């Protein structure tokens, strides 16, 4: 088995090559140093998996009469729970994610990259277990149970018939009510749907470097469109908090996740939002 191809560490050149040139991000990347045993573990001897927890809620104003900065109703959206759907190993699994009408995720065979007819899957499993076959990472899918409460779906004058709820195919556990507002009725729904969270990790040996003074590797790890990524890559606000670990190594992080918490009137004191996420990547032993 060949050694991973890495560059000798030269701080000035390494920093110059990092993009974007964000000092927080640069410092965080430079602080991630691992020994050769862990480097080989990450590249060859493991399956990448992760756990994700989310504490998220928001109170959001609705401007039902096209008036700016004057909401007439407020609804809430909350992440009630997070369920892991499955793992897709990069370069090994021929899987794709599809969602149903409620937003729930299922992993199916990749329809654009199907195995040849009568292809024995045992061969694929052996390739996946080949210790010389390099690991480039995984994508782990989660379904977040997303609950909406007191959302106005229509406005009518009093005396008009109640409009049909238009989102029956997109929500479950729906309850309907109405709220009196002057000469109007606000027609309100509460319901549950699902929101996909897709966590990526990529390990690139060719972008990794070796600090020969410390005899440590600085692995090139990136997280694609994960909900939690390197610090400095996403502009976060004070209501977004996250932690990120990779095989027990803590990484400074930024939060990139939208659960429907958009604030249309950010100066409104009645609007609130909270997002606290924990993403923990772990290595699992491959059956070689």
For each residue, the residues with C-beta under 8 A, 3 or more apart:
1: 44 131 132
2: 5
3:
4: 39 40 43 205 208
5: 2 205 206
6: 205 206 208 209 210 217
7: 10 14 208 209 210
8: 209 210 212
9: 14 209 210 211 212 213 218
10: 7 13 14 209
11: 14 15 30
12: 15 16
13: 10 16 17
14: 7 9 10 11 17 18 30 209 218
15: 11 12 18 26 30
16: 12 13
17: 13 14
18: 14 15 21 25 26 29
19:
20: 25 232 233
21: 18 26
22: 25 26 232 233
23: 26 27 232
24: 27 28 231 232 252
25: 18 20 22 28 29 230 231 232 233
26: 15 18 21 22 23 29 30 232
27: 23 24 30 31
28: 24 25 31 32 230 231 232 251 252
29: 18 25 26 32 218 230
30: 11 14 15 26 27 33 218
31: 27 28 252
32: 28 29 218 219 221 246 249 251
33: 30 211 214 216 217 218
34: 38 39 42 216 217 219 249
35: 38 39 215 216 217
36: 39 40 215 217
37: 40 41
38: 34 35 41 42 247
39: 4 34 35 36 42 43 208 217 219
40: 4 36 37 43 44 45
41: 37 38 44 45 46 247 283
42: 34 38 39 46 135 203 219 247 283
43: 4 39 40 134 135 203 205
44: 1 40 41 131 132 133 134 135
45: 40 41 131 283 285 286 288
46: 41 42 135 283 284 285 286
47: 87 89 135 138 283 284 285 286
48: 87 89 135 137 138 140 201 203 281 282 283 284
49: 87 138 140 281 282 283 284
50: 138 140 199 201 279 280 281 282
51: 84 278 279 280 282
52: 82 84 140 142 197 199 227 277 278 279 280
53: 82 277 278
54: 79 82 144 197 227 257 259 275 276 277
55: 79 274 275 276 277
56: 78 79 257 259 261 274 275 276 277
57: 76 77 78 79 272 273 274
58: 76 77 78 259 260 261 263 271 272 273 274
59: 74 75 76 270 271 272 273
60: 74 75 76 77 260 261 262 263 264 271
61: 71 73 74 263 264 265 268 270 271
62: 71 72 73 74 75 151 152
63: 66 67 68 69 70 71 72 264 265
64: 71 72 73 152 155 186
65: 72 155
66: 63
67: 63 70 72
68: 63 265
69: 63 265 267 268
70: 63 67
71: 61 62 63 64 74 264 265 268 270 271
72: 62 63 64 65 67 181 186
73: 61 62 64 150 152 179 181 186 188
74: 59 60 61 62 71 150 270 271
75: 59 60 62 148 149 150 151 152
76: 57 58 59 60 148 149 150
77: 57 58 60 146 147 148 149 259 260 261
78: 56 57 58 146 147 149
79: 54 55 56 57 82 144 145 146 147 195 259
80: 145 146 147 192
81: 144 145
82: 52 53 54 79 142 143 144 145 197
83: 142 143 144 145
84: 51 52 140 141 142
85: 97 105 106 107 141 142 143
86: 95 107 140 141
87: 47 48 49 93 138 139 140 141
88: 93 95 97 107 138 139 140 141
89: 47 48 92 93 128 135 137 138
90: 135 136 137 138 139 202
91: 133 134 135 136
92: 89 124 127 128 133
93: 87 88 89 128
94: 109 110 113 114 115 124
95: 86 88 107 108 109 110
96: 107 108 109 110 111 112
97: 85 88 105 106 107 141 196 198
98: 105 106 108
99: 103 104 105 106 194 196
100: 103 104 106
101: 169 170
102: 170 171 172 193 194
103: 99 100 143 146 170 193 194 195 196
104: 99 100 143 194
105: 85 97 98 99 141 142 143 194 196
106: 85 97 98 99 100
107: 85 86 88 95 96 97 141
108: 95 96 98 111
109: 94 95 96 114 115
110: 94 95 96 113 114
111: 96 108 114
112: 96
113: 94 110
114: 94 109 110 111
115: 94 109 119 121 124
116: 119
117:
118:
119: 115 116 123 124
120: 123 124
121: 115 124 125
122: 125 126
123: 119 120 126 127
124: 92 94 115 119 120 121 127 128
125: 121 122 128 129
126: 122 123 129 130
127: 92 123 124 130 133
128: 89 92 93 124 125 133 286
129: 125 126 286 287 288
130: 126 127 133 288
131: 1 44 45 286 288
132: 1 44
133: 44 91 92 127 128 130
134: 43 44 91 205
135: 42 43 44 46 47 48 89 90 91 203
136: 90 91 202 203 204
137: 48 89 90 200 201 202 203
138: 47 48 49 50 87 88 89 90 200 201
139: 87 88 90 198 199 200 224
140: 48 49 50 52 84 86 87 88 198 199
141: 84 85 86 87 88 97 105 107 196 197 198 199
142: 52 82 83 84 85 105 196 197 198 199
143: 82 83 85 103 104 105 194 195 196 197
144: 54 79 81 82 83 194 195 196 197 259
145: 79 80 81 82 83 192 194
146: 77 78 79 80 103 192 193 194 195 259 260
147: 77 78 79 80 190 191 192
148: 75 76 77 151 171 189 190 191 192 193 260
149: 75 76 77 78 190
150: 73 74 75 76 188 190
151: 62 75 148 188 189 190
152: 62 64 73 75 155 179 186 187 188
153: 163 165 166 167 187 188 189
154: 163 186 187
155: 64 65 152 181 184 185 186 187
156: 160 161 162 163 184 185 187
157: 160 183 184 185
158: 180 183 184 185
159:
160: 156 157 185
161: 156
162: 156 178 185 187
163: 153 154 156 166 187
164:
165: 153 168 174 176 187 189
166: 153 163
167: 153 170 171 174 189 191
168: 165 171 174
169: 101
170: 101 102 103 167 193
171: 102 148 167 168 174 189 191 192 193
172: 102 191 192 193
173: 191 192
174: 165 167 168 171 189 190 191
175: 189 190 191
176: 165 187 188 189
177: 187 188 189
178: 162 185 186 187 188
179: 73 152 185 186 188
180: 158 184 185 186
181: 72 73 155 184 185 186
182:
183: 157 158
184: 155 156 157 158 180 181
185: 155 156 157 158 160 162 178 179 180 181
186: 64 72 73 152 154 155 178 179 180 181
187: 152 153 154 155 156 162 163 165 176 177 178
188: 73 150 151 152 153 176 177 178 179
189: 148 151 153 165 167 171 174 175 176 177
190: 147 148 149 150 151 174 175
191: 147 148 167 171 172 173 174 175
192: 80 145 146 147 148 171 172 173
193: 102 103 146 148 170 171 172
194: 99 102 103 104 105 143 144 145 146
195: 79 103 143 144 146 259 260
196: 97 99 103 105 141 142 143 144
197: 52 54 82 141 142 143 144 227 257
198: 97 139 140 141 142 225 226 227
199: 50 52 139 140 141 142 223 226 227 228 279 281
200: 137 138 139 223 224 225 226
201: 48 50 137 138 221 222 223 224 226 246 281
202: 90 136 137 221 222 223 224
203: 42 43 48 135 136 137 219 220 221
204: 136 207 208 220 221 222
205: 4 5 6 43 134 208 219 220
206: 5 6 220
207: 204 220
208: 4 6 7 39 204 205 217 218 219 220
209: 6 7 8 9 10 14 217 218 220
210: 6 7 8 9 216 217 218
211: 9 33 214 215 216 217 218
212: 8 9 215
213: 9
214: 33 211
215: 35 36 211 212
216: 33 34 35 210 211
217: 6 33 34 35 36 39 208 209 210 211
218: 9 14 29 30 32 33 208 209 210 211
219: 32 34 39 42 203 205 208
220: 203 204 205 206 207 208 209
221: 32 201 202 203 204 246
222: 201 202 204 229 230
223: 199 200 201 202 226 228 229 230
224: 139 200 201 202
225: 198 200 256
226: 198 199 200 201 223 229 256 279
227: 52 54 197 198 199 242 255 256 257 277 279
228: 199 223 242 243 244 253 254 255 256 257 277 279
229: 222 223 226 233 234 244 253 254 256
230: 25 28 29 222 223 233 251 252 253 254
231: 24 25 28 251 252 253 254
232: 20 22 23 24 25 26 28 254
233: 20 22 25 229 230 254 256
234: 229 254 255 256
235: 254
236: 240 254 255
237: 240
238:
239: 273 274 275
240: 236 237 255 257 275
241: 255 275 276 277
242: 227 228 253 254 255 275 276 277 278 279
243: 228 250 253 277 278 279 280
244: 228 229 250 251 252 253 279 280 281
245: 248 249 250 251 279 280 281
246: 32 201 221 249 251 281
247: 38 41 42 281 282 283
248: 245
249: 32 34 245 246
250: 243 244 245
251: 28 32 230 231 244 245 246
252: 24 28 31 230 231 244
253: 228 229 230 231 242 243 244 279
254: 228 229 230 231 232 233 234 235 236 242
255: 227 228 234 236 240 241 242 275 277
256: 225 226 227 228 229 233 234
257: 54 56 197 227 228 240 275 277
258: 261 262
259: 54 56 58 77 79 144 146 195 275
260: 58 60 77 146 148 195
261: 56 58 60 77 258 273 275
262: 60 258
263: 58 60 61 266 268 271 273
264: 60 61 63 71
265: 61 63 68 69 71 268 271
266: 263 271
267: 69
268: 61 69 71 263 265 271
269:
270: 59 61 71 74
271: 58 59 60 61 71 74 263 265 266 268
272: 57 58 59
273: 57 58 59 239 261 263
274: 55 56 57 58 239
275: 54 55 56 239 240 241 242 255 257 259 261
276: 54 55 56 241 242
277: 52 53 54 55 56 227 228 241 242 243 255 257
278: 51 52 53 242 243
279: 50 51 52 199 226 227 228 242 243 244 245 253
280: 50 51 52 243 244 245
281: 48 49 50 199 201 244 245 246 247
282: 48 49 50 51 247
283: 41 42 45 46 47 48 49 247
284: 46 47 48 49
285: 45 46 47
286: 45 46 47 128 129 131
287: 129
288: 45 129 130 131
